Amino acid sequence: MINKKSIEAYVRKLFEGEVIDVNISKLGEGVQGAGFLIEVKSKTEARTFVVKGLYPEGLEHDYPADRAGVFLLDLDTFKKLPDHVKALDVLSEMEDGSIKSIGGGREYYLLMEQAEGKHYFNDLAAMAGKDALESYDINRIKSMTSYLAKIHAVKRESRQLYLRKVRDTIGHGECLMGVFDTYPDGAVSYEEMADIEKKCVDWRARLRPMTGRLCQVHGDFHPGNIWFQDDEKFILLDRSRGPWGDAVDDITALTINYIFFSINEYGIVKGAYLEALNMFYEEYIRATGDHDLFKVAAPFYAFRGAVVANPVFYPEVTNESRRKIISFIHGVLDDESFKLEKVNEYVKKGSQGPRIRGFKGKDYF
Protein backbone atom coordinates (compact mmCIF):
# COMPACT_ATOMS: atom_id res chain seq x y z
CA MET A 1 0.00 0.00 0.00
CA ILE A 2 2.83 2.43 0.77
CA ASN A 3 6.24 2.80 -0.85
CA LYS A 4 8.48 2.12 2.15
CA LYS A 5 11.64 3.07 0.30
CA SER A 6 10.27 6.48 -0.68
CA ILE A 7 8.84 7.12 2.79
CA GLU A 8 12.22 6.35 4.32
CA ALA A 9 13.93 8.73 1.86
CA TYR A 10 11.41 11.44 2.76
CA VAL A 11 12.04 10.99 6.50
CA ARG A 12 15.81 11.06 6.07
CA LYS A 13 15.53 14.29 4.08
CA LEU A 14 13.15 15.76 6.68
CA PHE A 15 15.71 15.16 9.43
CA GLU A 16 18.69 15.71 7.16
CA GLY A 17 22.00 14.79 8.75
CA GLU A 18 20.45 13.57 12.00
CA VAL A 19 18.90 10.18 11.16
CA ILE A 20 20.79 7.01 12.00
CA ASP A 21 18.06 4.47 11.29
CA VAL A 22 14.47 4.33 9.96
CA ASN A 23 12.23 1.31 10.45
CA ILE A 24 8.74 1.01 8.92
CA SER A 25 6.33 -1.71 10.02
CA LYS A 26 2.62 -2.36 9.55
CA LEU A 27 0.47 -1.46 12.53
CA GLY A 28 -2.82 -2.85 11.28
CA GLU A 29 -5.59 -2.43 8.77
CA GLY A 30 -9.32 -1.82 8.62
CA VAL A 31 -12.09 -1.53 6.08
CA GLN A 32 -10.79 1.72 4.59
CA GLY A 33 -7.03 1.33 4.71
CA ALA A 34 -3.91 0.45 6.68
CA GLY A 35 -1.54 2.21 9.08
CA PHE A 36 2.23 1.90 9.34
CA LEU A 37 4.58 2.74 12.21
CA ILE A 38 7.69 4.76 11.39
CA GLU A 39 10.47 4.54 13.97
CA VAL A 40 13.18 7.15 13.55
CA LYS A 41 16.45 7.02 15.45
CA SER A 42 18.72 10.04 15.43
CA LYS A 43 21.95 10.91 17.21
CA THR A 44 20.02 12.50 20.07
CA GLU A 45 16.61 10.83 20.28
CA ALA A 46 14.13 8.24 19.01
CA ARG A 47 10.79 9.37 17.57
CA THR A 48 7.76 7.52 16.21
CA PHE A 49 5.20 8.51 13.61
CA VAL A 50 2.26 6.84 11.88
CA VAL A 51 1.52 6.99 8.15
CA LYS A 52 -1.90 5.99 6.83
CA GLY A 53 -2.98 4.87 3.38
CA LEU A 54 -6.46 4.24 1.92
CA TYR A 55 -7.49 1.34 -0.27
CA PRO A 56 -8.01 2.56 -3.85
CA GLU A 57 -11.55 1.36 -4.62
CA GLY A 58 -14.90 1.72 -2.88
CA LEU A 59 -16.18 4.17 -0.25
CA GLU A 60 -15.51 7.02 -2.72
CA HIS A 61 -11.75 6.46 -2.50
CA ASP A 62 -11.56 5.29 -6.12
CA TYR A 63 -9.34 8.05 -7.54
CA PRO A 64 -6.11 9.56 -6.18
CA ALA A 65 -7.91 12.92 -5.86
CA ASP A 66 -10.49 11.27 -3.56
CA ARG A 67 -7.80 10.01 -1.23
CA ALA A 68 -5.96 13.32 -1.30
CA GLY A 69 -9.18 15.09 -0.37
CA VAL A 70 -9.70 12.82 2.64
CA PHE A 71 -6.20 13.45 3.95
CA LEU A 72 -6.27 17.21 3.32
CA LEU A 73 -9.48 17.40 5.32
CA ASP A 74 -7.86 15.32 8.08
CA LEU A 75 -4.89 17.69 8.20
CA ASP A 76 -7.20 20.66 8.60
CA THR A 77 -9.65 19.20 11.10
CA PHE A 78 -7.68 16.89 13.42
CA LYS A 79 -6.00 19.86 15.07
CA LYS A 80 -9.29 21.66 15.69
CA LEU A 81 -10.85 19.00 17.94
CA PRO A 82 -9.70 18.83 21.59
CA ASP A 83 -7.81 15.69 22.63
CA HIS A 84 -7.45 14.44 19.05
CA VAL A 85 -4.18 13.11 17.66
CA LYS A 86 -2.52 15.71 15.43
CA ALA A 87 -1.95 15.27 11.70
CA LEU A 88 1.45 16.59 10.62
CA ASP A 89 1.42 16.58 6.81
CA VAL A 90 -0.11 15.10 3.65
CA LEU A 91 2.38 13.26 1.46
CA SER A 92 2.15 12.74 -2.28
CA GLU A 93 3.97 9.96 -4.12
CA MET A 94 5.12 11.28 -7.50
CA GLU A 95 5.47 9.40 -10.81
CA ASP A 96 9.17 8.76 -10.14
CA GLY A 97 8.39 7.31 -6.70
CA SER A 98 9.61 10.32 -4.77
CA ILE A 99 7.58 11.78 -1.90
CA LYS A 100 6.69 15.44 -1.46
CA SER A 101 4.45 17.43 0.84
CA ILE A 102 1.14 18.86 -0.40
CA GLY A 103 -0.20 19.70 3.05
CA GLY A 104 -0.77 23.06 4.61
CA GLY A 105 -2.34 24.84 1.65
CA ARG A 106 -5.06 27.37 2.36
CA GLU A 107 -6.48 26.94 -1.13
CA TYR A 108 -5.66 24.96 -4.28
CA TYR A 109 -5.74 25.95 -7.96
CA LEU A 110 -5.66 24.26 -11.35
CA LEU A 111 -3.44 25.64 -14.11
CA MET A 112 -4.59 24.79 -17.66
CA GLU A 113 -4.01 25.58 -21.30
CA GLN A 114 -6.22 28.20 -22.95
CA ALA A 115 -8.95 26.89 -25.26
CA GLU A 116 -9.81 28.68 -28.50
CA GLY A 117 -13.05 28.42 -30.44
CA LYS A 118 -16.77 29.04 -29.93
CA HIS A 119 -18.82 27.00 -27.51
CA TYR A 120 -21.81 24.99 -28.69
CA PHE A 121 -24.30 27.24 -26.89
CA ASN A 122 -23.94 29.53 -29.91
CA ASP A 123 -25.22 26.77 -32.18
CA LEU A 124 -28.14 26.04 -29.90
CA ALA A 125 -29.18 29.68 -29.84
CA ALA A 126 -28.91 29.86 -33.63
CA MET A 127 -31.32 26.91 -34.04
CA ALA A 128 -34.18 29.07 -32.78
CA GLY A 129 -36.66 29.60 -35.58
CA LYS A 130 -35.10 27.01 -37.89
CA ASP A 131 -37.42 24.37 -39.27
CA ALA A 132 -34.48 22.12 -40.16
CA LEU A 133 -30.80 21.74 -39.40
CA GLU A 134 -28.21 23.28 -41.69
CA SER A 135 -25.26 21.33 -43.05
CA TYR A 136 -22.84 22.61 -40.41
CA ASP A 137 -25.30 21.61 -37.66
CA ILE A 138 -25.37 18.08 -39.04
CA ASN A 139 -21.58 17.95 -39.37
CA ARG A 140 -21.15 19.01 -35.75
CA ILE A 141 -23.63 16.47 -34.44
CA LYS A 142 -21.84 13.74 -36.37
CA SER A 143 -18.51 14.95 -35.03
CA MET A 144 -19.70 14.91 -31.42
CA THR A 145 -21.38 11.51 -31.64
CA SER A 146 -18.37 10.01 -33.40
CA TYR A 147 -16.10 11.34 -30.67
CA LEU A 148 -18.31 9.97 -27.89
CA ALA A 149 -18.54 6.58 -29.58
CA LYS A 150 -14.74 6.46 -29.67
CA ILE A 151 -14.13 7.33 -26.03
CA HIS A 152 -17.04 5.17 -24.80
CA ALA A 153 -15.51 2.16 -26.58
CA VAL A 154 -12.88 2.08 -23.81
CA LYS A 155 -14.39 -0.28 -21.24
CA ARG A 156 -13.47 -1.26 -17.70
CA GLU A 157 -14.73 -3.92 -15.34
CA SER A 158 -15.49 -2.41 -11.94
CA ARG A 159 -18.74 -2.88 -10.09
CA GLN A 160 -17.77 -0.22 -7.54
CA LEU A 161 -17.03 2.49 -10.12
CA TYR A 162 -20.33 1.94 -11.95
CA LEU A 163 -22.35 2.00 -8.74
CA ARG A 164 -20.46 5.12 -7.71
CA LYS A 165 -21.36 6.91 -10.94
CA VAL A 166 -25.05 6.17 -10.41
CA ARG A 167 -24.82 7.16 -6.72
CA ASP A 168 -22.94 10.35 -7.54
CA THR A 169 -25.48 11.31 -10.21
CA ILE A 170 -28.17 11.29 -7.54
CA GLY A 171 -26.37 12.29 -4.34
CA HIS A 172 -23.13 14.11 -5.17
CA GLY A 173 -22.91 17.77 -4.19
CA GLU A 174 -22.45 18.74 -7.86
CA CYS A 175 -25.28 16.53 -9.09
CA LEU A 176 -29.04 16.13 -8.51
CA MET A 177 -29.36 16.61 -4.74
CA GLY A 178 -26.59 19.19 -4.58
CA VAL A 179 -28.12 21.16 -7.46
CA PHE A 180 -31.52 21.10 -5.76
CA ASP A 181 -29.87 22.46 -2.60
CA THR A 182 -28.90 25.60 -4.54
CA TYR A 183 -32.49 26.34 -5.62
CA PRO A 184 -34.00 29.42 -3.99
CA ASP A 185 -37.04 28.76 -1.82
CA GLY A 186 -40.23 28.63 -3.83
CA ALA A 187 -38.74 27.80 -7.21
CA VAL A 188 -39.71 24.15 -6.78
CA SER A 189 -41.37 22.85 -3.65
CA TYR A 190 -39.40 20.78 -1.16
CA GLU A 191 -41.95 18.01 -1.60
CA GLU A 192 -41.45 17.88 -5.35
CA MET A 193 -37.67 17.85 -4.99
CA ALA A 194 -37.98 14.97 -2.54
CA ASP A 195 -40.34 13.14 -4.90
CA ILE A 196 -37.81 13.38 -7.74
CA GLU A 197 -34.98 12.31 -5.46
CA LYS A 198 -36.94 9.28 -4.22
CA LYS A 199 -37.78 8.25 -7.78
CA CYS A 200 -34.06 8.44 -8.60
CA VAL A 201 -33.24 6.21 -5.64
CA ASP A 202 -35.68 3.65 -7.06
CA TRP A 203 -33.89 3.95 -10.40
CA ARG A 204 -30.59 3.34 -8.63
CA ALA A 205 -31.87 -0.11 -7.68
CA ARG A 206 -32.86 -0.77 -11.29
CA LEU A 207 -29.40 0.20 -12.56
CA ARG A 208 -27.47 -2.02 -10.14
CA PRO A 209 -27.35 -4.97 -12.58
CA MET A 210 -26.00 -2.72 -15.37
CA THR A 211 -22.38 -2.57 -14.18
CA GLY A 212 -21.17 -4.00 -17.49
CA ARG A 213 -21.93 -0.60 -19.06
CA LEU A 214 -18.95 1.03 -17.34
CA CYS A 215 -16.84 2.93 -19.84
CA GLN A 216 -14.62 5.95 -20.28
CA VAL A 217 -16.59 9.22 -20.10
CA HIS A 218 -16.07 12.96 -20.20
CA GLY A 219 -18.50 13.46 -17.32
CA ASP A 220 -19.76 16.95 -18.18
CA PHE A 221 -20.30 16.93 -21.94
CA HIS A 222 -22.49 20.02 -22.08
CA PRO A 223 -22.42 22.89 -24.61
CA GLY A 224 -20.27 25.23 -22.52
CA ASN A 225 -17.50 22.63 -22.46
CA ILE A 226 -17.51 21.94 -26.22
CA TRP A 227 -15.62 24.61 -28.19
CA PHE A 228 -15.76 24.27 -31.96
CA GLN A 229 -12.81 25.51 -34.00
CA ASP A 230 -14.37 24.78 -37.40
CA ASP A 231 -17.41 22.89 -38.72
CA GLU A 232 -16.24 19.61 -37.21
CA LYS A 233 -13.17 20.05 -34.99
CA PHE A 234 -13.66 20.89 -31.32
CA ILE A 235 -11.77 20.95 -28.05
CA LEU A 236 -13.21 19.99 -24.67
CA LEU A 237 -13.05 21.65 -21.26
CA ASP A 238 -13.68 20.60 -17.65
CA ARG A 239 -13.88 16.83 -17.56
CA SER A 240 -15.65 16.16 -14.26
CA ARG A 241 -16.41 13.66 -11.51
CA GLY A 242 -14.12 10.84 -12.56
CA PRO A 243 -13.07 9.23 -15.86
CA TRP A 244 -15.41 6.20 -15.65
CA GLY A 245 -19.19 6.02 -15.82
CA ASP A 246 -22.13 5.25 -18.07
CA ALA A 247 -22.08 6.52 -21.66
CA VAL A 248 -25.58 7.91 -21.17
CA ASP A 249 -24.17 10.50 -18.77
CA ASP A 250 -22.45 12.25 -21.68
CA ILE A 251 -25.42 11.73 -23.99
CA THR A 252 -27.94 13.28 -21.59
CA ALA A 253 -25.60 16.14 -20.67
CA LEU A 254 -25.72 17.31 -24.28
CA THR A 255 -29.20 16.31 -25.45
CA ILE A 256 -31.05 17.90 -22.51
CA ASN A 257 -30.11 21.18 -24.15
CA TYR A 258 -32.02 20.45 -27.37
CA ILE A 259 -35.06 19.87 -25.18
CA PHE A 260 -34.36 22.86 -22.94
CA PHE A 261 -33.72 25.38 -25.71
CA SER A 262 -36.77 24.23 -27.66
CA ILE A 263 -39.02 24.58 -24.60
CA ASN A 264 -37.72 28.12 -24.14
CA GLU A 265 -38.41 28.93 -27.76
CA TYR A 266 -41.63 27.06 -28.54
CA GLY A 267 -42.98 25.55 -25.33
CA ILE A 268 -42.50 22.07 -26.88
CA VAL A 269 -39.68 20.21 -28.63
CA LYS A 270 -39.94 20.89 -32.39
CA GLY A 271 -38.14 22.20 -35.45
CA ALA A 272 -34.38 22.01 -35.66
CA TYR A 273 -34.17 21.10 -31.97
CA LEU A 274 -36.28 17.98 -32.39
CA GLU A 275 -34.33 17.01 -35.50
CA ALA A 276 -31.06 17.50 -33.61
CA LEU A 277 -32.27 15.40 -30.67
CA ASN A 278 -33.29 12.52 -32.92
CA MET A 279 -30.17 12.77 -35.06
CA PHE A 280 -27.85 12.77 -32.06
CA TYR A 281 -29.31 9.49 -30.81
CA GLU A 282 -29.48 7.96 -34.29
CA GLU A 283 -25.85 8.78 -35.10
CA TYR A 284 -24.59 7.62 -31.71
CA ILE A 285 -26.48 4.33 -31.81
CA ARG A 286 -25.40 3.74 -35.40
CA ALA A 287 -21.79 4.08 -34.26
CA THR A 288 -22.10 2.05 -31.05
CA GLY A 289 -25.11 -0.25 -31.28
CA ASP A 290 -25.97 0.84 -27.74
CA HIS A 291 -29.77 0.55 -27.68
CA ASP A 292 -29.71 -0.12 -23.94
CA LEU A 293 -28.87 3.50 -23.15
CA PHE A 294 -32.61 4.28 -23.22
CA LYS A 295 -33.10 1.84 -20.32
CA VAL A 296 -30.71 3.74 -18.02
CA ALA A 297 -31.20 7.37 -19.06
CA ALA A 298 -33.86 8.44 -16.54
CA PRO A 299 -31.81 9.45 -13.45
CA PHE A 300 -29.20 11.11 -15.66
CA TYR A 301 -31.88 13.19 -17.36
CA ALA A 302 -33.27 14.04 -13.91
CA PHE A 303 -29.90 15.47 -12.89
CA ARG A 304 -29.43 17.40 -16.13
CA GLY A 305 -33.01 18.62 -16.05
CA ALA A 306 -32.51 19.91 -12.51
CA VAL A 307 -29.49 21.86 -13.78
CA VAL A 308 -31.24 23.64 -16.66
CA ALA A 309 -34.36 24.32 -14.56
CA ASN A 310 -32.28 25.95 -11.81
CA PRO A 311 -33.07 29.69 -11.55
CA VAL A 312 -29.63 30.31 -10.02
CA PHE A 313 -27.85 28.89 -13.06
CA TYR A 314 -30.40 30.12 -15.63
CA PRO A 315 -32.26 33.11 -14.12
CA GLU A 316 -33.74 34.12 -17.49
CA VAL A 317 -35.89 31.00 -17.72
CA THR A 318 -39.56 31.63 -16.93
CA ASN A 319 -41.55 29.73 -14.35
CA GLU A 320 -43.64 28.22 -17.16
CA SER A 321 -40.58 26.84 -18.90
CA ARG A 322 -39.23 25.59 -15.59
CA ARG A 323 -42.46 23.74 -14.92
CA LYS A 324 -42.21 22.02 -18.29
CA ILE A 325 -38.68 20.87 -17.54
CA ILE A 326 -39.77 19.53 -14.16
CA SER A 327 -42.65 17.76 -15.92
CA PHE A 328 -40.13 16.27 -18.34
CA ILE A 329 -38.11 14.95 -15.39
CA HIS A 330 -41.18 13.30 -13.85
CA GLY A 331 -42.26 11.87 -17.21
CA VAL A 332 -38.91 10.24 -17.85
CA LEU A 333 -38.59 8.90 -14.30
CA ASP A 334 -42.11 7.47 -14.40
CA ASP A 335 -41.60 5.62 -17.69
CA GLU A 336 -39.98 2.19 -17.92
CA SER A 337 -37.34 3.61 -20.28
CA PHE A 338 -36.70 6.88 -22.10
CA LYS A 339 -38.59 7.08 -25.40
CA LEU A 340 -37.66 9.70 -27.96
CA GLU A 341 -41.10 9.65 -29.53
CA LYS A 342 -42.65 10.61 -26.17
CA VAL A 343 -40.47 13.64 -25.46
CA ASN A 344 -43.36 16.09 -25.85
CA GLU A 345 -45.65 13.82 -23.87
CA TYR A 346 -43.15 14.09 -21.01
CA VAL A 347 -43.36 17.89 -21.05
CA LYS A 348 -47.06 18.32 -21.87
CA LYS A 349 -48.15 19.00 -18.29
CA GLY A 350 -46.46 22.40 -18.39
CA SER A 351 -48.82 25.24 -19.27
CA GLN A 352 -48.24 27.74 -22.01
CA GLY A 353 -46.70 31.05 -21.06
CA PRO A 354 -44.14 33.71 -22.01
CA ARG A 355 -40.84 32.33 -23.25
CA ILE A 356 -37.31 33.64 -23.67
CA ARG A 357 -36.21 34.94 -27.05
CA GLY A 358 -32.56 35.00 -27.97
CA PHE A 359 -31.63 32.71 -25.05
CA LYS A 360 -27.92 31.87 -25.24
CA GLY A 361 -27.23 29.65 -22.25
CA LYS A 362 -24.15 29.44 -20.06
CA ASP A 363 -21.86 27.10 -18.19
CA TYR A 364 -23.50 26.43 -14.84
CA PHE A 365 -20.19 26.22 -12.95
C-alpha positions in Angstrom: 0.0 0.0 0.0 2.8 2.4 0.8 6.2 2.8 -0.8 8.5 2.1 2.1 11.6 3.1 0.3 10.3 6.5 -0.7 8.8 7.1 2.8 12.2 6.3 4.3 13.9 8.7 1.9 11.4 11.4 2.8 12.0 11.0 6.5 15.8 11.1 6.1 15.5 14.3 4.1 13.2 15.8 6.7 15.7 15.2 9.4 18.7 15.7 7.2 22.0 14.8 8.7 20.4 13.6 12.0 18.9 10.2 11.2 20.8 7.0 12.0 18.1 4.5 11.3 14.5 4.3 10.0 12.2 1.3 10.5 8.7 1.0 8.9 6.3 -1.7 10.0 2.6 -2.4 9.5 0.5 -1.5 12.5 -2.8 -2.9 11.3 -5.6 -2.4 8.8 -9.3 -1.8 8.6 -12.1 -1.5 6.1 -10.8 1.7 4.6 -7.0 1.3 4.7 -3.9 0.5 6.7 -1.5 2.2 9.1 2.2 1.9 9.3 4.6 2.7 12.2 7.7 4.8 11.4 10.5 4.5 14.0 13.2 7.1 13.5 16.5 7.0 15.5 18.7 10.0 15.4 22.0 10.9 17.2 20.0 12.5 20.1 16.6 10.8 20.3 14.1 8.2 19.0 10.8 9.4 17.6 7.8 7.5 16.2 5.2 8.5 13.6 2.3 6.8 11.9 1.5 7.0 8.1 -1.9 6.0 6.8 -3.0 4.9 3.4 -6.5 4.2 1.9 -7.5 1.3 -0.3 -8.0 2.6 -3.8 -11.6 1.4 -4.6 -14.9 1.7 -2.9 -16.2 4.2 -0.3 -15.5 7.0 -2.7 -11.7 6.5 -2.5 -11.6 5.3 -6.1 -9.3 8.0 -7.5 -6.1 9.6 -6.2 -7.9 12.9 -5.9 -10.5 11.3 -3.6 -7.8 10.0 -1.2 -6.0 13.3 -1.3 -9.2 15.1 -0.4 -9.7 12.8 2.6 -6.2 13.5 4.0 -6.3 17.2 3.3 -9.5 17.4 5.3 -7.9 15.3 8.1 -4.9 17.7 8.2 -7.2 20.7 8.6 -9.7 19.2 11.1 -7.7 16.9 13.4 -6.0 19.9 15.1 -9.3 21.7 15.7 -10.9 19.0 17.9 -9.7 18.8 21.6 -7.8 15.7 22.6 -7.4 14.4 19.0 -4.2 13.1 17.7 -2.5 15.7 15.4 -2.0 15.3 11.7 1.5 16.6 10.6 1.4 16.6 6.8 -0.1 15.1 3.6 2.4 13.3 1.5 2.2 12.7 -2.3 4.0 10.0 -4.1 5.1 11.3 -7.5 5.5 9.4 -10.8 9.2 8.8 -10.1 8.4 7.3 -6.7 9.6 10.3 -4.8 7.6 11.8 -1.9 6.7 15.4 -1.5 4.4 17.4 0.8 1.1 18.9 -0.4 -0.2 19.7 3.0 -0.8 23.1 4.6 -2.3 24.8 1.6 -5.1 27.4 2.4 -6.5 26.9 -1.1 -5.7 25.0 -4.3 -5.7 25.9 -8.0 -5.7 24.3 -11.4 -3.4 25.6 -14.1 -4.6 24.8 -17.7 -4.0 25.6 -21.3 -6.2 28.2 -23.0 -9.0 26.9 -25.3 -9.8 28.7 -28.5 -13.0 28.4 -30.4 -16.8 29.0 -29.9 -18.8 27.0 -27.5 -21.8 25.0 -28.7 -24.3 27.2 -26.9 -23.9 29.5 -29.9 -25.2 26.8 -32.2 -28.1 26.0 -29.9 -29.2 29.7 -29.8 -28.9 29.9 -33.6 -31.3 26.9 -34.0 -34.2 29.1 -32.8 -36.7 29.6 -35.6 -35.1 27.0 -37.9 -37.4 24.4 -39.3 -34.5 22.1 -40.2 -30.8 21.7 -39.4 -28.2 23.3 -41.7 -25.3 21.3 -43.0 -22.8 22.6 -40.4 -25.3 21.6 -37.7 -25.4 18.1 -39.0 -21.6 18.0 -39.4 -21.1 19.0 -35.8 -23.6 16.5 -34.4 -21.8 13.7 -36.4 -18.5 15.0 -35.0 -19.7 14.9 -31.4 -21.4 11.5 -31.6 -18.4 10.0 -33.4 -16.1 11.3 -30.7 -18.3 10.0 -27.9 -18.5 6.6 -29.6 -14.7 6.5 -29.7 -14.1 7.3 -26.0 -17.0 5.2 -24.8 -15.5 2.2 -26.6 -12.9 2.1 -23.8 -14.4 -0.3 -21.2 -13.5 -1.3 -17.7 -14.7 -3.9 -15.3 -15.5 -2.4 -11.9 -18.7 -2.9 -10.1 -17.8 -0.2 -7.5 -17.0 2.5 -10.1 -20.3 1.9 -11.9 -22.3 2.0 -8.7 -20.5 5.1 -7.7 -21.4 6.9 -10.9 -25.1 6.2 -10.4 -24.8 7.2 -6.7 -22.9 10.4 -7.5 -25.5 11.3 -10.2 -28.2 11.3 -7.5 -26.4 12.3 -4.3 -23.1 14.1 -5.2 -22.9 17.8 -4.2 -22.4 18.7 -7.9 -25.3 16.5 -9.1 -29.0 16.1 -8.5 -29.4 16.6 -4.7 -26.6 19.2 -4.6 -28.1 21.2 -7.5 -31.5 21.1 -5.8 -29.9 22.5 -2.6 -28.9 25.6 -4.5 -32.5 26.3 -5.6 -34.0 29.4 -4.0 -37.0 28.8 -1.8 -40.2 28.6 -3.8 -38.7 27.8 -7.2 -39.7 24.2 -6.8 -41.4 22.8 -3.6 -39.4 20.8 -1.2 -42.0 18.0 -1.6 -41.5 17.9 -5.4 -37.7 17.9 -5.0 -38.0 15.0 -2.5 -40.3 13.1 -4.9 -37.8 13.4 -7.7 -35.0 12.3 -5.5 -36.9 9.3 -4.2 -37.8 8.2 -7.8 -34.1 8.4 -8.6 -33.2 6.2 -5.6 -35.7 3.7 -7.1 -33.9 4.0 -10.4 -30.6 3.3 -8.6 -31.9 -0.1 -7.7 -32.9 -0.8 -11.3 -29.4 0.2 -12.6 -27.5 -2.0 -10.1 -27.4 -5.0 -12.6 -26.0 -2.7 -15.4 -22.4 -2.6 -14.2 -21.2 -4.0 -17.5 -21.9 -0.6 -19.1 -18.9 1.0 -17.3 -16.8 2.9 -19.8 -14.6 6.0 -20.3 -16.6 9.2 -20.1 -16.1 13.0 -20.2 -18.5 13.5 -17.3 -19.8 17.0 -18.2 -20.3 16.9 -21.9 -22.5 20.0 -22.1 -22.4 22.9 -24.6 -20.3 25.2 -22.5 -17.5 22.6 -22.5 -17.5 21.9 -26.2 -15.6 24.6 -28.2 -15.8 24.3 -32.0 -12.8 25.5 -34.0 -14.4 24.8 -37.4 -17.4 22.9 -38.7 -16.2 19.6 -37.2 -13.2 20.0 -35.0 -13.7 20.9 -31.3 -11.8 20.9 -28.1 -13.2 20.0 -24.7 -13.0 21.7 -21.3 -13.7 20.6 -17.7 -13.9 16.8 -17.6 -15.7 16.2 -14.3 -16.4 13.7 -11.5 -14.1 10.8 -12.6 -13.1 9.2 -15.9 -15.4 6.2 -15.7 -19.2 6.0 -15.8 -22.1 5.3 -18.1 -22.1 6.5 -21.7 -25.6 7.9 -21.2 -24.2 10.5 -18.8 -22.4 12.2 -21.7 -25.4 11.7 -24.0 -27.9 13.3 -21.6 -25.6 16.1 -20.7 -25.7 17.3 -24.3 -29.2 16.3 -25.4 -31.1 17.9 -22.5 -30.1 21.2 -24.2 -32.0 20.5 -27.4 -35.1 19.9 -25.2 -34.4 22.9 -22.9 -33.7 25.4 -25.7 -36.8 24.2 -27.7 -39.0 24.6 -24.6 -37.7 28.1 -24.1 -38.4 28.9 -27.8 -41.6 27.1 -28.5 -43.0 25.5 -25.3 -42.5 22.1 -26.9 -39.7 20.2 -28.6 -39.9 20.9 -32.4 -38.1 22.2 -35.5 -34.4 22.0 -35.7 -34.2 21.1 -32.0 -36.3 18.0 -32.4 -34.3 17.0 -35.5 -31.1 17.5 -33.6 -32.3 15.4 -30.7 -33.3 12.5 -32.9 -30.2 12.8 -35.1 -27.9 12.8 -32.1 -29.3 9.5 -30.8 -29.5 8.0 -34.3 -25.9 8.8 -35.1 -24.6 7.6 -31.7 -26.5 4.3 -31.8 -25.4 3.7 -35.4 -21.8 4.1 -34.3 -22.1 2.0 -31.0 -25.1 -0.3 -31.3 -26.0 0.8 -27.7 -29.8 0.5 -27.7 -29.7 -0.1 -23.9 -28.9 3.5 -23.1 -32.6 4.3 -23.2 -33.1 1.8 -20.3 -30.7 3.7 -18.0 -31.2 7.4 -19.1 -33.9 8.4 -16.5 -31.8 9.4 -13.5 -29.2 11.1 -15.7 -31.9 13.2 -17.4 -33.3 14.0 -13.9 -29.9 15.5 -12.9 -29.4 17.4 -16.1 -33.0 18.6 -16.1 -32.5 19.9 -12.5 -29.5 21.9 -13.8 -31.2 23.6 -16.7 -34.4 24.3 -14.6 -32.3 25.9 -11.8 -33.1 29.7 -11.6 -29.6 30.3 -10.0 -27.9 28.9 -13.1 -30.4 30.1 -15.6 -32.3 33.1 -14.1 -33.7 34.1 -17.5 -35.9 31.0 -17.7 -39.6 31.6 -16.9 -41.6 29.7 -14.3 -43.6 28.2 -17.2 -40.6 26.8 -18.9 -39.2 25.6 -15.6 -42.5 23.7 -14.9 -42.2 22.0 -18.3 -38.7 20.9 -17.5 -39.8 19.5 -14.2 -42.6 17.8 -15.9 -40.1 16.3 -18.3 -38.1 14.9 -15.4 -41.2 13.3 -13.9 -42.3 11.9 -17.2 -38.9 10.2 -17.8 -38.6 8.9 -14.3 -42.1 7.5 -14.4 -41.6 5.6 -17.7 -40.0 2.2 -17.9 -37.3 3.6 -20.3 -36.7 6.9 -22.1 -38.6 7.1 -25.4 -37.7 9.7 -28.0 -41.1 9.6 -29.5 -42.7 10.6 -26.2 -40.5 13.6 -25.5 -43.4 16.1 -25.8 -45.6 13.8 -23.9 -43.1 14.1 -21.0 -43.4 17.9 -21.0 -47.1 18.3 -21.9 -48.1 19.0 -18.3 -46.5 22.4 -18.4 -48.8 25.2 -19.3 -48.2 27.7 -22.0 -46.7 31.1 -21.1 -44.1 33.7 -22.0 -40.8 32.3 -23.3 -37.3 33.6 -23.7 -36.2 34.9 -27.0 -32.6 35.0 -28.0 -31.6 32.7 -25.1 -27.9 31.9 -25.2 -27.2 29.6 -22.3 -24.1 29.4 -20.1 -21.9 27.1 -18.2 -23.5 26.4 -14.8 -20.2 26.2 -13.0 
